Amino acid sequence: QVQLVESGGGLVQAGGSLRLSCAVSGRAGNDYVVGWFRQAPGKEREFVATMTRGGSSTTYAESVKGRFTISRDNAKNTVFLQMNSLKPEDTAVYYCAAGLAYSTSKNAYNYWGQGTQVTVSS
């Protein structure tokens, strides 16, 4: 079993930055791929970013490429999402998720955090 807890969400003005954290605990947490997803009101949950276990490869949604950066500190069992140049359309609940496959599909992730709200005002 793997547990994930997100933190770092909040209210920010357009153009601002936030850094989300995902603390991973439980059995063999570092053996899992951890990705970030988001869900805006009335919309489906969508992929944001993911990274391989060792951090050698990353994949981003086109909508966030160049603005968001995913990173992980395996020593601290934590995955980060640095979000810069935020836009109102980035407003959503952000979730981190863990799975065994390196994938952009939410169906590949077995464990999910509770989510953290990010609100970007115009």
N, C-alpha and C positions, 0 to 999 in steps of 0.2 A: 504494500500500500504506500502511496506517495501523497503527501499533503502539500498544497501550494497556498501561499498567502500573499496577496498583492498589497502594495501600499504606494503612496506618493501622488495619488490623484488630487484634483482640486479644481479651483476656478482660476483661469488665467486669461489675460487679454490676447487678442489676435497678435501674432508675431512673437509671443512669449515662449517660454520653455518650461517643461516639466520632466522629471525623471521618475519613472515608475520602477519599483523593485518587486521581485517575486522570490520569496523565500521558499526553498524546496526542502522538505524534510521527509523522513521515512526511509524505507528500505532501498538502498542503492540509488539514491536520488540522482547521483551524477551519471548513472547509466542511461538516463532518459534525455531525449531531445525536448527542449522547452521552447515553446513558441508563444507569440502574443496574438490575440484576436480582439475584436471590438464589436460592440453591438449598439447601434443607435436606435432610438425609439421608432417602432414600426418597421424596422429593417432586420434582415437576417444577420446572424453573426458572421463577420468576415475576417479573413486572414490579414494580419498586419506584418509580422516578421517572425523569422525562426532562425536558429543557428544550430550547427552540428555540435555534438557533445564536446569535442575538443576545441571548438571555436574556429575551425579553419574555413568554414563556409557559412555564408549568410544568404538569406533570401528575403526580399521585401516586396510588399504590394506596391504597384506602380504609384499609387496615390500618396505614398509616404517616402518613396525613394529619394534620397538626398536630404531629407529632413529628419528622419528617425534613424537611430542606431541601436542595435541590439548587442549586448555583451553579457558575458557571464564570468563569475568568480567562483570557480569550482571549489576553492578552499573554503569559501563561505557559503557554498550551496545557494548562491543567489544569482538570478538573472535580471538584467536591467534593460529598460527601454528609455533611451534618451530621446526626447521629443523636442525639436526646435522648430522655429517658424510656424507655430501652431496656427491653424485656421479654424473658423467656426464649424466647418464640416468635419473636423476631427472630434467633435463632441460625441461622446459615447461612453458606455461602460467598457473598460478594458479588462480582459481576462488573460491570465497566463495559463498554459496547459502543458502537460507532459505526456509524451508518448515514446514508443520505441522506434518509430520510423521518422525520417527526415521528410516532412511533407508540409504542403500548404493547405491541406484539407483538414477541416476540423474533425472529420471522422477518424483521423489517424491518431488522435490524442485521447487518452483514456482518463486522464485526471485533470480536473479543472479547479482553479481558485474561485473565490466568491465574487471577484470583480472589484474594480475601483473606478469611481466616476471621474471623468475628465470633462470639464465644461470650458469651452473657449468662447469668450464674448467678443462681439465685433466692435 
